[in-house]
Amino acid sequence: MAVGTHGDVLPFIALGHELLERGHWVSLAAPAPFEAMARRAGLDFQPLGTVADYEAVIRRPDLWHPQQGFRPMFDYALQVAEPTCLWLGASWARGLDVLVVASPLAWGARLAQDLYDLPTATLHVMPFLIESRFDPPELPGLPLPRFLPAGLRAYLNLGVDAVAVGPFALPPLNALRARLGLDPVRRLRHWWNSPTRLLLMFPDWYAAPQPDWPAQAIQLGFPLVDRFGDVAAMPPELEAFLAEGEPPLVFTYGSAMRQGADFFATAVQVCRRMGRRGVLLAPQGGQIPKPLPPGIIHLPYAPLSALLPRSAALIHHGGVGTVAQALAAGIPQLVVPVAFDHFDEGRRLRDRTLGTTLSRRAFRPARATRALRRLLADPAVVRACAEARTRMAEAPAAITQACDHVEALARGEAGGTRRATAARRPGH
């Protein structure tokens, strides 16, 4: 069960496909627009809402507001929570051996776990959602100075959670829990983690394990899964474009973005100033300036695993799946963060000399050009990117490891290097 956009759902499709190959029956519950992708992977599909419901969320302007972006997604998570909880309950009542792997916003899965004691693993693709007083994430729109002690930054993050998130999300969630006969939740970011198993899909060199992470957490690696995307191979026009000249700059602002016109207009100007070719990736053509000058091409989608190794740099919003593909390709990244985990991913890239960030306001042709020229010319960045590419190539397949842990959970094993010790307590 996955609630989110393209990058959130793809790892679950890949995980389901691998489990299917191992002989298990798999159904994916996800937003309705992902049905075709799930069916191509051989999975049964349970739509969470309708296509219109999903589009209504994606088109909300506040989705891309640093402080308010969580509200549309939480509204949607709550909207689909009760029907999916009851769907899981009905499957369990029919005598099926049900095991659930859920994203943090798949609240219906956690409700079903509390109601029916279903074995459940929460799968996290971003370190941003794992709290720690030793390494607190950078919240969107709250760039706390790094010279502040980590404990103080974590305390301030908790304050933001208590003031902004809790009063908005907890009353309707707890009203639903009361109708289902469950105790209230006090901390959303604690409750959405399954007390039996957490699968953290990011490597320890990118997000070091912390002593206060949940005991049931098992850290794996990045799931490189764009082969399950909307295009299986390189589009012929892009293949021809890449063969015609030097490696291009690649610009993308995420599959769900509907407000990227300024970003892509700046992208065109950056390519002109640097004398470089460019690839603009956006599913919605209305965001792309027309006509495009020679040497710049627009496509709705391209597999980053095939495109980025033949590119010079990636300029993007900061989604963790996109970050991982650029790390695997060994190219520098310029992140222009919008909301959610984007600011935290940008911070991790800066800390590891793998890229830099510019705010949306600062992402203008002259400044972006200077930032990219520094990235491309800095030997330390080149060296760090090459080391990341080697690490990614040598790492075991994260989806395969995740499947091993899912099967261990189905057998009732604790498994992993961090043993699951937390007791199941509804409301905690």
C-alpha positions as CSV (number, residue, x, y, z in Angstrom):
1,M,0.0,0.0,0.0
2,A,1.6,3.3,-1.1
3,V,0.2,6.8,-0.8
4,G,2.1,9.4,-2.7
5,T,3.3,10.4,-6.1
6,H,5.3,8.6,-8.8
7,G,8.6,8.3,-6.8
8,D,6.7,7.1,-3.7
9,V,4.8,4.4,-5.6
10,L,7.6,3.0,-7.9
11,P,9.5,1.2,-5.1
12,F,6.3,-0.6,-4.1
13,I,5.7,-1.8,-7.7
14,A,9.2,-3.1,-7.9
15,L,8.9,-4.8,-4.5
16,G,5.6,-6.4,-5.6
17,H,7.0,-7.6,-8.8
18,E,9.9,-9.3,-7.1
19,L,7.6,-10.9,-4.5
20,L,5.4,-12.1,-7.4
21,E,8.5,-13.7,-9.0
22,R,9.1,-15.5,-5.8
23,G,5.7,-17.1,-6.0
24,H,3.6,-14.8,-3.8
25,W,0.2,-13.3,-4.6
26,V,0.6,-9.5,-4.6
27,S,-2.0,-6.7,-4.8
28,L,-0.9,-3.0,-4.8
29,A,-3.2,-0.4,-3.2
30,A,-2.2,3.0,-4.6
31,P,-3.7,6.1,-6.2
32,A,-5.8,5.2,-9.2
33,P,-3.4,6.7,-11.9
34,F,-0.8,4.0,-11.1
35,E,-3.0,1.1,-12.1
36,A,-1.6,0.6,-15.6
37,M,2.0,0.5,-14.2
38,A,1.0,-2.0,-11.5
39,R,-0.8,-4.2,-14.1
40,R,2.2,-4.2,-16.4
41,A,4.3,-5.5,-13.4
42,G,1.8,-8.3,-13.0
43,L,0.2,-7.0,-9.8
44,D,-3.5,-7.0,-8.8
45,F,-4.6,-3.4,-8.1
46,Q,-6.8,-1.7,-5.5
47,P,-7.3,2.0,-6.4
48,L,-7.1,4.5,-3.6
49,G,-9.7,6.9,-4.7
50,T,-10.2,8.0,-8.3
51,V,-8.0,9.6,-10.9
52,A,-10.0,12.8,-10.3
53,D,-9.3,12.6,-6.5
54,Y,-5.5,12.3,-7.2
55,E,-5.5,15.1,-9.7
56,A,-7.4,17.4,-7.3
57,V,-4.6,16.9,-4.8
58,I,-1.8,17.4,-7.3
59,R,-3.3,20.6,-8.6
60,R,-3.7,22.2,-5.3
61,P,-1.3,25.2,-5.2
62,D,-0.5,24.7,-1.5
63,L,0.9,21.2,-2.3
64,W,4.1,23.0,-3.3
65,H,4.3,25.4,-0.3
66,P,7.2,24.6,2.0
67,Q,5.1,24.9,5.2
68,Q,1.7,23.9,3.9
69,G,2.5,21.2,1.4
70,F,1.8,18.4,3.9
71,R,-1.9,19.4,4.3
72,P,-3.1,18.2,0.9
73,M,-1.3,14.9,1.2
74,F,-2.6,14.4,4.8
75,D,-6.1,15.2,3.6
76,Y,-5.7,12.5,0.9
77,A,-4.2,10.0,3.3
78,L,-7.1,10.4,5.6
79,Q,-9.7,10.3,2.8
80,V,-8.5,6.8,1.7
81,A,-7.6,5.4,5.1
82,E,-10.9,3.9,6.2
83,P,-11.9,2.2,3.0
84,T,-8.4,0.6,2.6
85,C,-8.4,-0.5,6.3
86,L,-11.8,-2.2,5.7
87,W,-10.5,-3.7,2.4
88,L,-7.5,-5.3,4.3
89,G,-9.9,-6.4,7.0
90,A,-12.2,-8.1,4.5
91,S,-9.2,-9.9,3.0
92,W,-8.2,-11.1,6.4
93,A,-11.7,-12.2,7.2
94,R,-11.8,-14.4,4.0
95,G,-9.0,-16.4,5.6
96,L,-6.1,-15.0,3.5
97,D,-2.7,-14.9,5.0
98,V,-2.3,-11.1,4.7
99,L,1.0,-9.3,5.1
100,V,1.2,-5.6,4.5
101,V,4.1,-3.4,3.3
102,A,3.0,0.2,3.6
103,S,4.3,3.7,3.0
104,P,4.2,6.2,5.9
105,L,1.1,7.9,4.5
106,A,-0.8,4.6,4.1
107,W,-2.7,5.1,7.3
108,G,-5.3,2.5,6.4
109,A,-2.5,-0.1,6.7
110,R,-1.7,1.0,10.3
111,L,-5.3,1.1,11.2
112,A,-5.7,-2.4,9.9
113,Q,-2.6,-3.5,11.9
114,D,-4.1,-2.1,15.1
115,L,-7.5,-3.6,14.4
116,Y,-6.6,-7.0,13.1
117,D,-3.0,-7.5,14.2
118,L,-1.9,-8.0,10.6
119,P,1.9,-8.4,10.2
120,T,3.0,-5.0,8.7
121,A,6.2,-3.4,7.6
122,T,6.6,0.3,7.0
123,L,8.8,1.1,4.1
124,H,10.6,4.5,4.2
125,V,12.3,5.8,1.0
126,M,13.5,9.1,2.6
127,P,15.6,9.7,5.8
128,F,13.6,12.9,6.3
129,L,10.8,10.9,7.9
130,I,13.0,9.2,10.5
131,E,13.3,11.4,13.6
132,S,16.5,11.7,15.6
133,R,17.8,14.1,18.2
134,F,21.3,13.3,17.0
135,D,20.8,14.0,13.3
136,P,17.5,16.0,12.9
137,P,16.2,16.4,9.3
138,E,16.1,19.9,7.7
139,L,12.4,20.8,7.6
140,P,11.0,22.6,4.5
141,G,11.0,26.3,4.9
142,L,12.9,26.1,8.3
143,P,16.6,26.4,7.5
144,L,18.0,26.2,11.0
145,P,21.7,27.2,11.2
146,R,23.9,24.1,11.3
147,F,26.0,25.7,14.1
148,L,23.1,25.1,16.4
149,P,23.5,21.9,18.5
150,A,21.7,18.9,17.0
151,G,19.6,18.5,20.1
152,L,18.3,22.1,19.9
153,R,17.4,21.7,16.2
154,A,15.6,18.4,17.0
155,Y,13.7,20.2,19.8
156,L,12.6,23.0,17.5
157,N,11.5,20.4,14.9
158,L,9.4,18.8,17.5
159,G,7.8,22.2,18.3
160,V,7.0,22.7,14.7
161,D,5.4,19.2,14.6
162,A,3.4,19.9,17.7
163,V,2.2,23.3,16.5
164,A,1.7,22.8,12.8
165,V,1.2,19.1,12.1
166,G,-0.6,17.7,15.2
167,P,-3.5,20.1,15.4
168,F,-4.2,19.7,11.7
169,A,-3.9,15.9,11.3
170,L,-4.6,14.3,14.7
171,P,-8.2,15.4,15.4
172,P,-9.7,13.8,12.2
173,L,-7.5,10.8,12.5
174,N,-8.4,10.2,16.1
175,A,-12.1,10.7,15.3
176,L,-11.8,7.9,12.7
177,R,-9.9,5.7,15.3
178,A,-12.7,6.3,17.8
179,R,-15.3,5.1,15.3
180,L,-13.2,2.0,14.9
181,G,-12.8,1.5,18.6
182,L,-9.1,2.4,18.8
183,D,-7.3,4.6,21.3
184,P,-6.2,8.0,20.1
185,V,-2.8,8.8,18.6
186,R,-0.6,11.3,20.3
187,R,2.3,11.6,17.8
188,L,1.6,11.1,14.1
189,R,5.3,10.6,13.2
190,H,5.5,7.8,15.8
191,W,2.3,6.1,15.0
192,W,2.7,5.8,11.2
193,N,5.7,3.5,11.8
194,S,4.8,-0.2,12.2
195,P,6.0,-1.4,15.6
196,T,7.1,-4.7,14.1
197,R,9.3,-3.7,11.1
198,L,10.7,-0.6,9.4
199,L,12.5,-1.0,6.1
200,L,14.8,2.1,5.5
201,M,15.6,2.3,1.7
202,F,18.7,4.5,1.9
203,P,22.3,3.5,2.6
204,D,24.2,4.2,5.8
205,W,26.8,6.3,3.9
206,Y,24.0,8.7,2.9
207,A,22.1,8.7,6.2
208,A,24.2,7.3,9.0
209,P,22.2,5.1,11.5
210,Q,21.4,6.9,14.7
211,P,21.2,5.4,18.3
212,D,17.7,6.7,18.8
213,W,16.2,5.2,15.6
214,P,13.4,2.7,16.2
215,A,14.7,-0.7,17.3
216,Q,12.7,-2.4,14.6
217,A,14.4,-0.4,11.8
218,I,16.5,-2.3,9.2
219,Q,18.6,-0.1,6.9
220,L,19.1,-1.3,3.3
221,G,20.0,0.8,0.2
222,F,18.4,3.0,-2.4
223,P,15.8,1.2,-4.6
224,L,16.8,2.0,-8.2
225,V,13.5,1.2,-9.8
226,D,12.8,3.4,-12.8
227,R,12.7,0.3,-15.0
228,F,9.2,0.1,-13.8
229,G,8.4,3.6,-15.1
230,D,6.2,4.7,-17.9
231,V,8.9,4.2,-20.6
232,A,10.8,0.9,-20.5
233,A,13.7,2.1,-22.8
234,M,15.3,5.3,-24.0
235,P,13.0,7.1,-26.4
236,P,14.4,7.1,-29.9
237,E,14.5,10.9,-30.3
238,L,16.4,11.2,-27.0
239,E,18.9,8.4,-28.1
240,A,19.5,10.3,-31.3
241,F,19.9,13.6,-29.4
242,L,22.5,12.1,-27.0
243,A,24.5,10.7,-29.9
244,E,24.7,14.1,-31.6
245,G,27.0,15.9,-29.2
246,E,28.4,16.4,-25.7
247,P,26.6,15.2,-22.5
248,P,23.7,17.6,-21.8
249,L,22.4,19.2,-18.6
250,V,19.2,17.4,-17.5
251,F,16.4,19.4,-15.8
252,T,13.4,17.9,-14.1
253,Y,11.0,19.2,-11.4
254,G,9.2,16.0,-10.6
255,S,6.3,14.0,-12.2
256,A,3.6,15.7,-10.1
257,M,4.8,19.4,-10.5
258,R,2.3,21.6,-12.4
259,Q,3.9,24.9,-11.5
260,G,7.4,24.6,-13.1
261,A,7.2,27.1,-15.9
262,D,9.7,29.5,-14.2
263,F,12.1,26.6,-13.5
264,F,12.2,25.5,-17.2
265,A,12.4,29.0,-18.5
266,T,15.5,29.5,-16.4
267,A,16.8,26.1,-17.6
268,V,16.8,27.3,-21.2
269,Q,18.7,30.4,-20.2
270,V,21.2,28.5,-18.2
271,C,21.9,26.2,-21.2
272,R,22.4,29.3,-23.5
273,R,24.8,31.0,-21.0
274,M,26.9,27.9,-20.5
275,G,26.9,26.9,-24.2
276,R,25.6,23.5,-23.3
277,R,22.9,21.2,-24.6
278,G,19.9,20.5,-22.4
279,V,17.2,17.9,-21.7
280,L,13.9,19.1,-20.1
281,L,11.8,16.4,-18.5
282,A,8.2,17.3,-17.7
283,P,5.0,15.3,-18.2
284,Q,3.0,18.5,-18.8
285,G,4.2,20.4,-21.9
286,G,2.5,23.6,-20.8
287,Q,5.4,24.3,-18.5
288,I,8.0,24.3,-21.3
289,P,8.8,27.5,-23.2
290,K,8.2,27.4,-26.9
291,P,9.8,27.3,-29.3
292,L,12.9,25.7,-27.8
293,P,16.3,26.8,-29.2
294,P,18.5,24.3,-31.0
295,G,20.3,21.9,-28.7
296,I,17.5,21.7,-26.1
297,I,14.9,18.9,-26.2
298,H,11.7,18.3,-24.1
299,L,10.3,14.9,-23.3
300,P,7.5,13.9,-20.9
301,Y,9.6,11.1,-19.4
302,A,12.9,9.3,-19.8
303,P,14.5,6.5,-17.7
304,L,17.1,8.3,-15.6
305,S,19.1,5.2,-15.1
306,A,19.8,5.3,-18.9
307,L,19.9,9.0,-19.4
308,L,22.0,10.3,-16.5
309,P,25.2,8.3,-17.1
310,R,25.4,10.1,-20.4
311,S,24.7,13.5,-18.9
312,A,26.9,16.3,-17.4
313,A,24.8,17.3,-14.4
314,L,21.2,17.0,-13.0
315,I,19.2,20.0,-11.9
316,H,16.0,19.0,-10.0
317,H,13.6,19.4,-7.1
318,G,15.3,17.1,-4.7
319,G,13.1,14.0,-4.6
320,V,15.1,11.2,-3.1
321,G,14.5,8.8,-6.0
322,T,15.9,11.3,-8.4
323,V,18.8,12.0,-6.1
324,A,19.6,8.2,-6.0
325,Q,19.7,8.0,-9.8
326,A,22.2,10.8,-10.1
327,L,24.3,9.3,-7.4
328,A,24.3,6.0,-9.3
329,A,25.3,7.9,-12.5
330,G,28.1,9.7,-10.7
331,I,27.1,13.2,-11.8
332,P,26.8,16.4,-9.7
333,Q,23.4,17.7,-8.7
334,L,21.9,21.2,-8.2
335,V,18.8,21.0,-6.1
336,V,16.1,23.7,-6.3
337,P,13.9,22.5,-3.4
338,V,10.1,23.0,-3.2
339,A,8.6,21.1,-0.2
340,F,8.6,17.8,1.7
341,D,12.1,16.2,1.9
342,H,13.6,18.3,-0.8
343,F,15.5,20.6,1.6
344,D,16.8,17.7,3.6
345,E,18.1,15.8,0.5
346,G,19.8,19.0,-0.7
347,R,21.5,19.4,2.7
348,R,22.8,15.8,2.5
349,L,24.2,16.4,-0.9
350,R,26.0,19.6,0.2
351,D,27.4,17.9,3.3
352,R,28.9,15.1,1.1
353,T,30.3,17.4,-1.6
354,L,27.9,15.8,-4.2
355,G,26.0,18.9,-5.2
356,T,24.6,22.2,-4.0
357,T,21.2,24.0,-3.6
358,L,19.6,27.2,-4.7
359,S,16.2,28.4,-3.4
360,R,13.4,28.8,-6.0
361,R,13.9,32.6,-5.6
362,A,17.6,32.3,-6.2
363,F,17.3,30.0,-9.2
364,R,17.9,32.6,-11.9
365,P,20.1,32.3,-15.0
366,A,23.2,34.1,-13.8
367,R,23.3,32.5,-10.3
368,A,22.4,29.0,-11.5
369,T,25.1,29.2,-14.2
370,R,27.7,30.2,-11.6
371,A,26.7,27.3,-9.3
372,L,26.8,24.8,-12.1
373,R,30.2,25.9,-13.4
374,R,31.6,25.6,-9.9
375,L,30.2,22.1,-9.5
376,L,31.5,20.9,-12.9
377,A,35.0,22.3,-12.3
378,D,35.5,21.3,-8.7
379,P,37.8,18.3,-8.4
380,A,36.4,17.5,-4.9
381,V,32.8,17.2,-6.4
382,V,34.1,15.1,-9.3
383,R,35.9,12.8,-6.8
384,A,32.9,12.5,-4.5
385,C,30.5,11.7,-7.3
386,A,32.8,9.0,-8.6
387,E,33.0,7.5,-5.1
388,A,29.2,7.5,-4.8
389,R,28.9,5.8,-8.2
390,T,31.2,3.0,-7.1
391,R,29.4,2.6,-3.8
392,M,26.1,2.3,-5.6
393,A,27.4,-0.2,-8.1
394,E,28.9,-2.4,-5.4
395,A,25.8,-2.4,-3.2
396,P,23.5,-5.4,-3.1
397,A,20.1,-4.9,-4.7
398,A,17.9,-3.2,-2.1
399,I,14.6,-4.5,-3.5
400,T,16.0,-8.1,-3.2
401,Q,17.0,-7.5,0.4
402,A,13.7,-5.9,1.2
403,C,11.9,-9.0,-0.2
404,D,14.0,-11.2,2.0
405,H,12.9,-9.2,5.1
406,V,9.3,-9.2,4.0
407,E,9.4,-13.0,3.7
408,A,11.1,-13.2,7.1
409,L,8.3,-11.1,8.6
410,A,5.8,-13.5,7.1
411,R,7.5,-16.4,8.7
412,G,7.4,-14.6,12.1
413,E,11.2,-14.0,12.3
414,A,12.6,-10.8,13.8
415,G,15.5,-10.8,11.3
416,G,17.9,-8.0,10.4
417,T,20.7,-6.4,12.3
418,R,18.4,-4.3,14.4
419,R,16.0,-6.6,16.2
420,A,12.3,-5.7,16.4
421,T,11.6,-5.2,20.1
422,A,8.8,-2.7,20.3
423,A,5.5,-4.0,21.5
424,R,2.3,-3.3,19.5
425,R,0.3,-0.7,21.3
426,P,-2.6,0.9,19.5
427,G,-2.3,4.7,19.6
428,H,1.5,4.8,20.1
